[in-house]
Amino acid sequence: MFAIPERAAVMSRTLIDVLQHAAQVDHRGYTFLDNDLTPHEWSFERMAREADRRAQYFLSLGHQPGDRIAMIIPEGEDFVLNFFGAIRAGLVPVPMYPPLALGRIDSYLDSAARILRSAGTRALITTKQIAPILWSLVARVEGLDDLLLTDTIRDHDETVTGDSLRNVVVRPEDPCFLQFTSGSTSDPKGVVVTHANLVANARAIMVDGLKSDSEVDRGVTWLPLYHDMGLIGFVVAPLTDQVPVVFIPTLAFVKRPAVWMDTVDKYRGTITFAPNFAMGLAAKRASDAKLAKIDLSCLRVVGCGAEPINPSTMRKFCETFAKAGFNQNALMPAYGMAEATLAVSFDALDRPFTTVRIDRDRYESDRVAEVLEDSTQAGQLELVACGRTFPHHEVAIVDTDGRPLPDGEVGEIVFKGPSVTAGYFQNDEATAKLLRGGWLHTGDLGFIVDGDLYVSGRQKDLIILNGRNYYPQAIEWEVEQLEGVRKGNVVAFSVRGDSTEELVIAAETKTEDRAALATAIFARLKSTVGVRVRDVKLVGPGELPKTSSGKLQRRKTKILYQQSTLGAEGNRTLGSTSTRVALAKHVTFGALIRLQRSITKPARRVFGSARRA
């Protein structure tokens, strides 16, 4: 058992308090690996001083506490230091994902402009490599009058008085940053994450969930920092307990998944997290020769969250990395969402992950999770337990009228506690739908068995065929079992037929005989799920639409299918075919900049240290 020392989170009421406590620690900190995996070390004490310096610079430019400041910064080191600098100045950062693909610059700029308008941002921090792509946003977004470059902020050596920081007053209930969910496009909604939310959720993660020990633990992550699991899970939460973290560039993992566990081995990491797809990818690419060279016995927590968790993927991960000393008890399924700050529930430490097998017919027709004792019985649906919530928080299952449901009945997951955010920024209507009766309504379906929470899908993604509710992930997982289908790259949805809704399957494949694979999909779903498929649309790798964090977009897939454009344009991601995971291919910006220059006016813009002329 790990000892629990006195926690900075207990004494802290805001993230500024957390920074000030961290300033007392100079023997631990964050390690940022560059693209060559060369480490850049920052002690917590040095990082706090640098946050003060950058905060003073921001205030010297005329920015006021409460102003929103957007951040489009791929590199982890500059992202973290500017994020904390902005918060130290009382500003409200708005993390945003960088441009990801060659073919959709206009679409990216439209989406970015909507987010910037929704947040009411006054300034945008970016790099000199990306700036030529983003300059038009200054003219398109009213009130956005600063384009700040990370190089200028980093190298600024003008002496600025510290008096300005003494005048920064931040309360626990004040917004700390705005988290725009990865699917935010036509109607972006920024989740208001307050300082109190962050302190509460960080304590839930580090103390109650992970039982961390700063003298023993070390985090390792490749997750993008503009996403809540990367930012809160590995930047904010560890700082509250001064747990050191090693940051791998996201693109390094995308190009070579083995770098994840290589880094865990090299730095003796004890805590890491990833989505389901990444765990499947890591296991798939792990060779026996590589496994023989690394030692993963140091890992005590490998969390899995951010998307539906496939029990087959979890078992494959455990079986594969057991060859390198991985203890399967370290695997920790989790559940969370941005509107809950981050974490809602963690599975228990020091036990194998748990699954339940329920009767598929009863689940789909009666919305009841009837547990099956016979693992060989036909018509099963297997789901992974996401554990329990934390002290001072509550999770419940409710029906469509908001009435609590007993264990074993399926309904909407609702959440209550200090981690629940204040709602959506300047959007009272959406906030009223989100927060009702004192509970956060997640929009997720699930049930509770033996005290454990099981997440079974999204209300809006339910597929209703002939009056029965079908869980899309269960259908997708069946399709993934077929040879030739790219795991984690299947979307099931329904479209209106002549008399009822009908099922469509879209999947990525590399196989040349698509007709045979489509026939196999028709047959498998008829025999395993008992459904008739109207159509199977097979596309190449990287051609299903995904969010900035790599999640499949069911609604957009359906729209593209109905427009007969699914797979027509492709996802023209950066890098080789082997790296076409729609996640953070944003470090290689040279091609993007050359493309932008080729389609814009020859006249070049000059970017200064602050305002655009």
N, C-alpha and C positions, 0 to 999 in steps of 0.2 A: 504494500500500500504506500502511496506517495503522501508525504507530509504536506500539509497545507499551511504555508506561512501566512503572516499578516498580509492582507491584500490591499494594494493601492486603490483597487476599485471600491473598497469599503469607504475609504476616506474621500474619494473623488465624487464631485457632483456634476462636473462638466469635463469635456475632453481637454480643456485648457488645464484643469487640475491634474489630469492624467499626465500631460506633458511636463508639468512642473515637478510631479513626483518622479517621472522618468529621468529628469535632469540630475537626480541624485545618484544615478547608476552609470558608471563609466567602464565597467568590465564586461558588460553584455550589450548586445545591440542587434541591428539588422545587417545582413550581408546581401548585397545586390550583385548578382553575376551578370556580366555583360554578354554580348552575343558570342564571344570566344570563351565564355565561362570563367573569365578572370574576375576574382572577387573584389568588391569595393565595400570596405567595412565602415559602418557608422555606429558608434556607441550611442546608447540612449541619451547620454549627457550631451554629446556633440550634436545629435539630431535635434534636441530641444533648443540648443543655442542657435542652430541654423534656422529653425522655425521662427525664432524671435527675429533674426536678421531679415528673413524674407518678409515677415509680417510688417516690420518697420518700413521696408521698401514699398510694399503694397499701399500702406497708409500714406507714404510720402507722395504717392501719385494722385492722392485725392479720394481714394476709395474709403467708404465709411462702413463701420460695423453694420451688418445686416444686408449689405450689397451681395448679390449673387455673382459668382465668378466661375465661368465654365472652364473645364480642363479637358483638352484632347491631347494626351501625353502618353505615348506607347511605353517609354522606358520607365521601369519601376522606380529607379532612384529619384529621378526628377519628379515623377508623379507623387511619391510619398512626401518628399521635402516641400513641394509646393502645396500639397494638400494640408499638411500641418501648419505651414506658414500662413495660409489663408485663414485657417481656423483660429490661429493665435491672434490674428488681426481682427477677429470677430466677423470675418466674411463668411459667406455660405457657399462652399464649393458645389459645383454641378458636374460630376464626372460624366464624360461622354465617350462613346466608343469611336475609335479612329476609322478612316476609310479602309474598307476591307477588300474591295474588288476593283478590277480594272474597268469593267464595263458599265458601272452604275454611279459615276461621280455625280451626275445631276440629281439622281434619286437620293444619294447620300446627303447632298447639300440641302435639298428640300426638307428631309427629315431633321437634319441638324438645325436648320432655321426654325422649324416648328418647336423644337425643344428649347432653343434659346429664347424664343418669344414667350413660350409658356412660363419659363423660369424668370423672365425679366432680367436677364443677365446684363451687366454693364461691361464686363471684360471677358476675354477668352485667352487662356494660356495654352500655347502649343509650341511645337519645335520649328526650327527654321526649315527643316525638310518638308514638313506638312503645310507650312504657312502659305505657299503659293496656291494650294488647293482651296484654302479657307478664306482668302482675302475677301471674296465676294460677300461673305456673311456679314461683314461690317456694314456694307451698304444695304443689305436686305433686311437686317434686324434693327428696328428702331430702338434706340437707347444703348446699343452695343457700340461703344466708341473706343475701346482699347483692344489691341491685339498684342499680347505680351509674349515674348520669346523666352524659352527656358534658358538659353545661353546667356541672354542679357541679365535675367534674374540671378542666375548662378554666379556670373562674373561681376556683378555690380559691387563696387567697393567704396562707393561714396559713404561717408560717415553720416548716419542718421541717428538723431536723438532717440533715446529710449523712452522719453516722456510720453510719447503717443501710446505706447503699450499700456502704461499705467491707467490710461483713460478708457481702455477697452473693458467694458462690463458685459459679461455674458451670464445669463441665468440658465438653470437646468432645463427650463421649459422652452428655451429659444431653439430655433432650427440650427442644427449643426451642419447638415448638408442635404441636398435634394438628390434622391435616387430615382432616376428615370428607368423604369423596367425595360429589359432588353427588347421587348416587342413594341415599345413606344414609337408609333409612326404617325398615322394621320391624326390621332387624338392623343397626344402625349400627356401622361399624368405623372407628375413628380411627387414621389413619396417624401413627406416631410419627416426627416429623422432628427429628433431633438437630442440635445446632449444627455438628457435624462434617459431617453430610449437607449442610447449607445452604452451608457454606463451600466444600465440594468441588463441589457442583452450580453454585453461583454462579460459581466459577472456570471450570468447563467452559463455561458459557453466555457469560460476558463475554470471557474470554481466548481459549479454544480455539475456541468457536463463532463469536462475533461479532467477535473481534479489536478490541475497543472501544478508543477513545481518548477519555478524559474531556474533553480540551480541544476536541474536534471533535464528538463524538456528543451527541445529545439524543433521549431516548425520548419517545414520545407514545402514550398508551393510554386506552381507554375501558372496559377489561375490569373486571368486578367484582372487588373486592379480597378477597372471601371465597372466591374461586376460586384454585386454585394458580397458574394462568398469570398472573393479575393480581398476586397477592401476591408470589410468588417472582420471577416474570419481570420485574416492573416496580417493586417496592418493595425487595426484599431484594438481588437480584443487582446492580442498578445502584449501590446504596449501597456495595457492596464495592469498586467501582472509581470511586466518586464521579462517576458519569455522571448529569447532570441529566435529569429526567423531567417531562413535562406530563401531568396527570391530568384527563381529561374526565369529567364525570358520566355514568355508564352510561346513564341515562335520556335524556340529551341525544342520544346516538347512536341510541337506539331510536326516539325521536321524529323525528330528522332525521339520517339516516346521513351526509349530506354534511358534518356537523360534524367528522367524523374527518379527512378530507383537508384541510378548511379549516384545521384546527388544525395539521396537519403543515406546511402552506404558511406559516401565520402565524409559527410558532415555529421553522421550518426544521428540523423533526424528521428524524432520520436512521434511527431504528429504531422499528418498530412491529410488533405481532403481532395476529392475530385468528383465530378459527375459520373454517372453510370457509363456513358459512352467511353470516357477516358480510361476507366478501369478495364473495359473490354479491349480497348486498343492497346493498352500497356501489356496485357496478358498475351494478346495475339502476336505482338512483336518481340516478346521475350524468348530468346533462344536458349537452349540448354547450356551452350558454351558461355553465354553471358551470365546466366543464373549461377553457374559454378564459380564465378569470379566476385560475386557480391554477397554481402552479409546483411540481411534485413531483420535480424533478431532484435535490433534496436527499436523497431517500430512498436509502439504500444497502442496507437490509435490511427486507423486509416478510415476516415469518414467518407461516406458516400451520400450525396444529396444533389439538389438543384434540378433534378428531373426524375421521372419514374425509375424505380430500381428493379432491375430484372434479376430474379434469384439465380438464373443460370449464369449470368455474368458474374455475380458474386462468388458462386462456387468455382467458376473457372479461374478467377483471380486468386482465390485461396489455394487451389490445387497447383497453379503455376508457380506462385512465389513461395510456396512451402519448400520448394527445392532450394531456395536461397535463405531458409531459416525463418520465413514469415510465420507468425503465430496467428491462426485464423481467429482467435479471440479478439485480436486487435481491430477487426473489421467492425465499423460502427455505422449502420444506416441512420440517416437523419432526415428531418423534414423542416422546411422553413420557407420564408418568403419575404420580399422586401417590405411589405406592409407590416410585418412583425419585427422590423429592423433586420433580422436575419433568422436566428434559430427559434423553432417552435418546440421541437422534441429531439432527443438523442436516445439511441438504444443504450442499454446498460454496458458499462465497461466490463472487460474480463469475462465475456461469455461469447460463444459462437452466435452469429447472427441467426435470427429466428424467422421462420416462415409459417404461414398457415395455408392449408389447402381447404378451399370452400367449394360447395356445390355451385357450379356455373349457372345451372338452370334457375335455382332459387335466387341467386344474386341478380340475374338479369330480369327475371319475371316478378319477384316479390321484394326485391331490395333487402334481402336477408343474407347474412354471412353465416351459412350453416357449415360448421367445421366438419371435415371428413377425416376419420381416423385411418381409413384404408388408403394408402398412398398410390395404390394401383387402380383405384376406382376411376372409371371413365367420367368425362365431363367435369374435370377439376379446373379451378383457377387458383394458382399459387401466388401469394403476395408476401412481401417482406415487411417485418415489423419495424416501425420507426421509433419504437420506444415510448417514453413518457416525457411530459413537459417538466419544467423546472419549478423550484420553490417560488411562491408568490405569483405563479402563472396557472392558468386553467385551460384545458382543452375539453370540448364537448362535441357531440354529434346532434344535429337538430334536423327536423323535417322542414318542408317548404314554408311552414307557418312559423318557424323559429322555436317549435316545442322540442325539448330534449328527448332523445331517443335512448332506449336501453342498449346495453352491450349486445353486439351481434346484429344490430340493425344499421342499414346503410343510409347515410344522410350527409348534409354539409358539415364540414369541419369548421368550428368556430373557436376563437382564441381570445383570452382575456389576460391582462397583466401589464406591468410597467414597460414591457418591450413593445407594446402595440403603439404604432406611430400616430401622430396627430391627424393623419389623413393626407389628402392630396393638395398640393400647393395651389391656393386661390381657386379651388374647384369644390364649392360647397355641395353641389349636386352629387358628384361622384363620391365625396366623403360621406354623405348621408347614406348612400347605398352600401358603402364599405363598413361603416361603424353603426350598428343597430342594436339597441337594447343593451348597450354596454359591452358588446362583443364585436370582435373583428370577424366579419364573414369572409372566409377565404375563397369561396367559389370552388373549393376542392371537395370531392366526395370521399368518404371513408367510413370506417367503423372501428370499434374498440373490442378487443377480445383479450381476456385475462390482463386487463390494464394497459395493454400495448395498443398504440395507434397504428392502423393500417390505412394507407392512402391508396385509393383505387381509381382516381381519375378526376377530370375537370367536369363540372356540371355542363358547361357550354360545349364540351367535346363529345358528350354522350351520343352514341349512334343508336337511333331508334328504328328498328326494322320489324314490321308487322306487330307493333305494339309492345315490343320487348326492348329493354335497355341493354346495350352492349358496351363493354369497356374497351375502348380502342386500343389501349396498350396490350391487352391480352390477345387481340387479333393480330397486332403488329408482331408480337413476340412469336406467335405461331409461324408467321411468314418468314421471320428471321432464321428459323431453323433449317430452311431449304438451302441447299448448296447453290451458290451463285448470287444470293441476296446479300448485300452489304449490311452487316449487323448495325443496328442503331440508325438505319436509314430507310425506314418504312413508315408510311403514313396511311392510316385507314380513316375514311370519312364517308358520309352518305350524301347522295344527291336525290332530288325529286324524280321519281319515275312516273309512269302513267297512272298508277293508282296508289303507290306507297313509296316510302324512301327506299333507295337501293344502295348497296355497298360498292365502294370503289377502293382499290388498293393502288397506291403509288409507291414504287420502290426503286432504289439505286442498284445497279448491277454492272459488272464488267463482262458478263457472258455475251457471246455472239448469238447464241440460239435463244433469243428472247421469247419466241413463240412457245418453245418447250417449257421454259421457266414459268411463263404465264399459265400454261396448262397445269403445271404442278401446283401453283398457288391456288387456282380454282379448286383442284382436287383436295388439297390439304385442308382448306377452310371448310369445305363441305363435310369432310370426315371428322375433323377435330372440334370445330365450333358449331357445325350444323347450319351454316349460313351459305346462301347462294350469292356469289359475287357477280355484279353486273359487268365490271370492267377492271382490267389490270393495266396500269400505265407504268412501263419500265423506262427509266432514264439512266443516264451515265453518272459516274461518280461526281459529287458536288453539285448536282442539278436540282435537288430538292431545296426549297427555300428554308433558310435557318435564320435565327436571330443572331445578334452580335455575339452572344455567348454560346452559340452552337446548338441551341434547341431547335428542333423541327417545328415549323409553323404550319399547323393543320389547316387553319382557315385560309391562309395565303395559298397553300397547295391546292385547296379546293377551288379557290377563285381562278388560279392559273389553269387548272384542269378544265373548268367550265368555259374559259376563254380560249381553250385549245392552244395555250402557250406554255404549258408545263414542259420543261426540258427543251423548249425551242431556242432559248437564248443561252442556257447554261449558266453557271455561276462563276465563270472565268476568274477563279481565285488566283492569287499570286503563288508562284512556286511551281513545282512539278506536280504531276498527277498524284503522287504519293502523299502530298501534303494538303490535299483538297479537303481538309476538315474546315468547315466554315467557322473558324474561331481564330481571331487574333493573328491574321497574316499581315499585320500592319507594320512590321519593322522594315520591310523592304519597300521603301517609298520612292526609290529612284525612278522606277518605271511609271509610277503614278504621276510624279512631277513632270516627267518628260511628256506624258500623255496630256496633262493639263496645259502645258506650254504649247503643244501642237494644236490645241483646239481653241485657244484664247488669243487675244490680240498680241502682236509681237512686243508691244511696249511692256516692259517689266515693272512690277511694283517693287518698291523698296520698303522693307519693313524695319521700323526703328525699334527702340527699346520700349516704347509705350504706344502713344497714339499714332494712328495713321493720318498722314497729312490730308 
